[in-house]
Amino acid sequence: MRPGGLDHDAAGAVAAVADAPRDPDAARLQALLDERGPTRRPDRLTDVLWISRFRVHHRIADHYRHGRALLAVDAAHGHSPAGGQGMNLGICDAVALGVTLGDVLAGHPDTVLDDYAATRRPPAEEVVGFAARLTRLATLPPAGRPLRDLALRAVSGVPPDRAAARRPPAARDDPPAGGRAVSRSAVVRR
């Protein structure tokens, strides 16, 4: 038995299509795989275990605070899973909001809630923008895919900047503009 309890090869795929049928069949999925999948070793679909449709939306709330209502995590921003930063962004929102609410309960003026909103929106804009760019890259029309694949192969051969990876997060990131914020390094140390 293979990892995950499967006794056969399994794969997942995301395919942007203009006319997604409500219940696509195996033939439709195989046609997408033939069109968009690997050409050197084409894959053959033998069984469909699970399928779902979803629409990708990239959004950020205009305001994170309205009176006593505060937004954080998925209520404040939504985007495709591309880039894998959505959960991290939400955790940082929650920590920053918790610290800010603690400050208010400790006697700070409730204007610090505006600081929370001002400091959490820029990271959301960055993550949502990055996810949108990766989503567009992953779902290019057929004509653009060979150039994309060539560029990705070239970039994948560039060694990582290991010196930058060793620097603490606070040394890599500029602090958010305006207001008090919880840095990623502070979140890690707590």
N, C-alpha and C positions, 0 to 999 in steps of 0.2 A: 504494500500500500504506500502511496506517495504522500508527501506532506499535505496536510489539509484534508486527509481522509479520501482523496480521490485515487482511483486505481487506473486512471488514464490521463493523458495530457489535457490540460485545461488552459484556456486563455480568456482574457477579457479584452474588450475593444470599445472605443468610443468612436462613433462615426457621425459627423454632422451631415444631415441630409435635408434637402428642402421639402421633401414629401414623405415624411416618416409615417408609414402605415400604423394603424392602431395595434395590430397583431402581426408583426413581420414573421414570415416563415423561414425555414432553413435555406430555401433557395434564394430568397432576397438577401439574407445575411451572407451567403456564399458569394453572391454577385458583388456585394460591397467589399468582401475580403479579396476577391479576384481583382477588383479595380484598385484597391488601396493598399493591399497587403504586400508582403515581400515577393519579389519577382524571381529571385534566384532559387529559392526553395518555397514555392507556393504552398500555403496551408490549405488543408481540406477540412471543412466543417463536417463532423459526423453526428453531433448531437447538440441540441440547444438545451442547456440546463436551466437558464434563467435569462429573462430579458426585461428591460424597462426602457421607457422613453423619458427624457427630461429636456427642459429648455434651460440654457445657460443665460443667466442674468448677471450683469455686473452693476451693482448699485451701492450707493452710500447715502445714508440719511442726511438730509440738508442740515439738521440740527440734532445734536446728541442730548440736548436738554431743552425742555419746554416746561417752565415752572418747576413743579415737583417731579415731573416725569423725566427719567434718564434712560437713555438707550445704551446698550452694550452688546457685544458679541453679534449673533446673527440678526438681531433686531436693528443693529446699527449699520451693518454692511453684509452684502452677499455677493458671491462670485463663484466662478468655476473652481473645482479643486486643483486646477493646474498650478504648479509651483509648491503645493503642499504647505502653505503658510496660514491657512484660514484658522486652524485650531490654535496655533501659536498667537495669532493676532487676537483671537477671542480671549485666550488666557490672560494676555497682557491687558486687555480691556478690563477684565474682571478684577485683576489685581489692582490696577490703577483706580478703578471705581471703589473697590473696597477700602483702599488707603484713603481716598478722598472722603468717602462717607464717614470713615473713622475720624478724620480731621474735623468734619462738621460736628459730629457727636462730641468731640473733645472741646468744642467751643470756637473753632475757627468760623469765620463768616461763611454763609452759604454761597458766596461768590466764588469760592474755590471749586464749586461744582462747574462753573463756567470754564475754569482752568482745565478741569478734566476733559470737558468737551473739546476745548481748543487743542489740547495736546494729543488726544487719541485720533482725531480725524486725519492728520498728516500720515501716520503709519498706515491707516486704512486706505488712503488714496494710493499710497505706494504699492501695497499688496494687491489691491483690486486692479490697479493699472498693470502690474506685472502679470497677474493671472489672465487678464484680458489679452495681453500681448502673446502669452504662451498659448492661449486657446486659439487665437487667430492663426498662430504658427502651426499648431497641430491640425487645424481644419482648413488648410489652404486648398484651393481648387486644384484639380489634377495637374494643370499646366505649371503651377509653382512648386510642386512637391519635389521634383528632381533637384532643383537648385537649393531648396531648403535642406534636403537630405545631404547634399554635398557640403553645404556650409556647416551643418551639424557634425558631420564626420570630421571636417577640418578642425572645428573648435574642440571636439572631444579629444584631440591629440595634444592640445595645449596643456602643459602641466599646471596644476593648481598653484595659487600663490600661498604656499605653506607659511610664509612669514606672516602674512595678513591673518591667516587662520589661528596663529598662536597668540596674536594680540588680544587682550581682553575686549569684550564687546564695547565697553565704554570708550576705548581708544579707537575703535573702528567707526563708530556712529557719531554723527553730530547730534547734540541734544535737540529735542523738539523745540520749535519756536514758541515762545510765550508760555507763561504759567509754569506751575510746578508739575513735574512728571515723574513717574517711577521708571527708571531705566531698566533695560533688559538685564544688565549686570546686577542691579539691586534685586530683581526678582529671583535670579539664580541663587544669590547669597542668602536669602531669607529662609 
